[in-house]
């Protein structure tokens, strides 16, 4: 074979090899690496690229690590994979997996704090969540609020009820900080839009009343009416006389019913004995309750009584209120 033919054959072989390599690369990028159920991979701080590759293989992914590495180099992402826990779903390819790692699209967990919860219920939910990193065990309320940068010592009512999404190993204090900041933002924003001539000296006092409204009714249409009753009582120096504050003041002694002697027992939260607002919120109010506290109705009602179906009858005079009480208390007793 002549020299020219040898060179030609060599070039042809090299070209075919390059075509074959390019085809293998394209095929590797297009082929799903997750072919079954979702797979969870955790990249820890300090993991090398090879260590990450070993974890992908250990998770039984159908991935060619050579082409994964080549693609990472070509994308200038070899050293840009972020630590975290990732959920890789069925059908993902090498480029998609690399993008998830580079952008830090970590697996998200959720925790919900419902409207009306007390702070102790928030702590219980946090303590029982295995995905959070627990750091506040043993901290008293004052310590905790100091860590959050709060200006009040009581945590009650200071956290916004919502569903919060977080990464694994998020600290409990970081999660609480988000809920605390969201509540402060909400109350401050609504405070700036408040109605005129309200008997509040600060947004915190509005938050206290909002927490009472939250516990008094679950009927959205009644929130402003409930707020109106309490606002007018405060303005007229009347006792609030609201059961939820009494229950809060009873603490662990409350087992489902309020007795007459409970109404006569003096606590800072017994609004049947002490005028004005209690010293702190009694629960976490939602945004609707906050809005109601700052935008009460302008009727003349000063009393309300539960119908027994989740709604209330509102009255402007004690006489009409007593008639409503008699009617619905008799109905309640007859149903027993």
N, C-alpha and C positions, 0 to 999 in steps of 0.2 A: 504494500500500500504506500502511495506517495505521501510526502510530507503534508501537502495541501489537504489530502483526503483525511489524514489522521487529525489534523487541526479541525477540519469540518466536523468530523465525527465527535470530537471532544466538545466542540461548541454546541452541537445538537444535543448531546447527553446532558451538558450543563443546563441548556435551556429547558429540556424536559424535566430535569430535576427541580429547577426553579418553579416551573409550572406545577409540579407535584407538591412541592413544599407550600406554595401559595394556596393550592387547593386544600391541603390539609389544614392550614391556618384558618381559611374561611369556614371550612366545615366545623372546626373546633369552636369557632365563635358563634355559629348559628345553631349548634346542637344544644338542647336543654341540658343543664347540669343537674337540675332537680327534677327527677322524673316521678317521684312518689309524693308522700305527704310532706308538708312543710318541715323544714329543718332549722333548728336554732343553733347558731354559732356565736361563741363569745370570743372576741378579740380583746386580750388583756394588754394593758400598758406594757411596752417593752417587747411584745411579740414580734419576731422577725417575719419577713415575708415567707420564708420556708416553714416556720412554725405555723403560720396561718394556713399554708397549703396542707400541712399535715392534718390540721383540724378538719379541713374540707374533705380530705380522703377518709378520715376516721368517721365522718358523718355519712359516709357512703354516697357522696356526690359523684356523679359521672363526669368528672372534670379532668382534663389533661393539664397537669401542672406546668409542663413546659410551655404550652401555648398561653396559659394564664399568666405566666411570668413574662413572656414575650409581649403580650398585649399590655400588661402593666407598664413595661419599659417604653413601649411605643406611645402610650398615653401620658408619659411622664408622671406616673402615679405610683411608682414602685415603693416610695417611702411616704405615701400620703394616706394610707389606710388608717382609719380612726378606730380607737378602742371603743368597745361597746358590745352589747348583745344584739344580734341581728336575727330576724326571722326570714329565711329564704323560702319562697313559695314555689309551688310546682310551675315548671315552664321557664324559669329564669335561665339566661344564658351567661357565658363568661363576661361579656361587656356589661350586662345588667348587674351582675353580682359585684363587679369591680366598682361600678358607679355607686351602688348602695354603700359599699365600704368607704369609698373616698368621700362621699357626701355625709357620712355619719347618720344614715337613715335607720336608726336603731329601733329595736322592738319597743313598743310602748305598752305600758300597763296603765290601768285606770283605778282610781279610788273616788268614791262619791261621798260627799258630806251633804245630807238632805237639809232642807229648810226646817227650822225648829229644833235641831239637835243641840244638846248641851255640849260644852267643851269636853267633858269627860267621855262622851260618846265618840267625839273626834279622836281623842287619844286612844281609845279602845280599838277603833278601826285602824289607826296607824300602827299600833303595837302588834296587831294580828296580821299585818300585811308582810309576807315573807320577802317581797321584792324590794322593800325599802331598807335602807341602812339606819339602824336605830342608834341614836346618839343622845336622846333627851331623857332616857330612863333615870329617874331620881331627881330630875330638876324640879324645883318648886315653881309656882306660877310667876313669881317676881323675876326669877332667873330667866325663865323662858321668854317672858315679855321683853326683858332687857336684851336678850340675844336677837330679838326681832326688831329692835329699835323702837319699841312702843313707848308711848308717853303715859300709859295707864298700867296699873299693876295687875288687873284682873283680865284673864284671857276670854272670859265669857262674852259671846256675841261678836268677837273681834275678827272672825274669820268668815269669808264669803262662802255660802253654801253652793256647791257646784261639783261637777265631775272634773277631776284633774288627771291629766295624762303625764306619765313620767317614765324615765329610763330605769332599768335595774340598777341598784346601788345608789339611787338618789337618796340623800339623807332626809330624815323626817323633818329636820329643822328647815331645810330648803323648801320642802313641800308646804310646810306651815307658813313660811315667809311669803310664798306665792298667794296663799289664801288670805293672809293678813293684808298684804298690799292691795289685793283686789277689793277687799271690804273697805279699806281706807279710801281707795279711789272712788268706789261707788258712793259712799256716804258724803264725801266731799263734793262730788259732782252734783248730787241731788240737793245738797245743802245750798249751793249757789242758786238753785232754781226754786227754792222754797216759797211757800205762800207768805203773805205779810201777817204780822201781829201774832206770831206763834209764841208760846210761852217757854221756848228753849233758849238757854244761854250758850249752847255749844252743839256741834254735830253729835257729840257723844250722848247728850240728853235725847236727841232725836233717835239715836240708835237704841237707846233703852226703851223708848215707847214703841219703836218698830218691832222689837223683840216680843213685847206684850201683845201687839196686834197679831204677830205671827202665830202665837200660841192660842189666841182667842178665837180665831176663825180660819177655816180652810176654804171658805166661800169667797172667791175673788171679788164679787160684786159688793161684799160687805166691808171690805178693808177700810175704805174711806169713811164709811159710816161709823165703824168701830173707832177709828182715829178721831172722828169728830166728837164723839161722846167723851173720850178721854181728854181731848184738848179743852173742851168747854168745862169739864170738871176741874182741870188744872187752873184754868183762868178764873173760875169761881171759887177757888180754894176748897173744893170738895174732895172727899176721899175718893180714890180711884176704885176701890173695892173690886179688884179683879182676882179671880181664883188662881190663875197661873202663877202670879207672884207669890201667893201664899204657899202653893205647892212647891215652888222653887225653894222657898225659905225653910220648908219642912225637911228638905234633903232626903235622906234614907228613911225617915219616918213615914214618908208618904207611901201608902200601899194601895192606892186606888180610890180612896174616898176622903173627903174633907169633913171632919166632924165639927160640931159647934165649938168645942173647946179649942180646935185648931185655929179658928177665926179669932179667938181671944188670946192666943199665945203670941207674945210680942217678939218679932224678929225684924231685921232691917227690911224684909221683903213683904211684911204683912200690911198690905195697902188698905185693909179694913181698920187698921189702928193708926197708921202713919200717913200723913198727907204728903202729897208730892210724888215724885218718881222714886222707885227703889234705887239703891246705890249703883247697881250695874245692870247690864242687860241680863235676861234670864234664858236666852237661847240665841241661835243664829237666825236673824231675819233675812228673808230673801229680798230682792230688789223691789218687788211689788209692795211689800210691807213698809219698806223704807220710803218709797214714794208716797204711800198713804199717810204715813206719819207727818210728812212735810207738805201734804196737800189734802187735808181733811175736808169732809163735806161741810156745808154751811147751813145745815138744818138746825133745829132747836132741841134735838133729842139729847137726853142726859142719862138714859137708862136703856138696858137691853137684857133680854132673857132668852135662853136657848129654847127653840121649838122642839128639839129632840131629833131633828133630821139634818143637823149640821148648819142650819141657818138660825137667825135670831129675830125677835120682835123688838122694835125700837119704840121708845116712848119719851115724850117731852115732860110729862108730869109723873110724880110719884104715884098718884092715884091710878092712872092708866097702867103704869108699870106693875103695880100690885095686882091689878086685875089680870094682866098677862101672866104674871107669876103663878097666880092661883089657877088659871086655866091650864097652863102647860105643866105645872107640877102635879095637878090632879090627873091630867092625861098620862103623865109619866108613872104615877102611882097605880093608876088603873091598869096599866100595861104589865105591871109586875105580877 
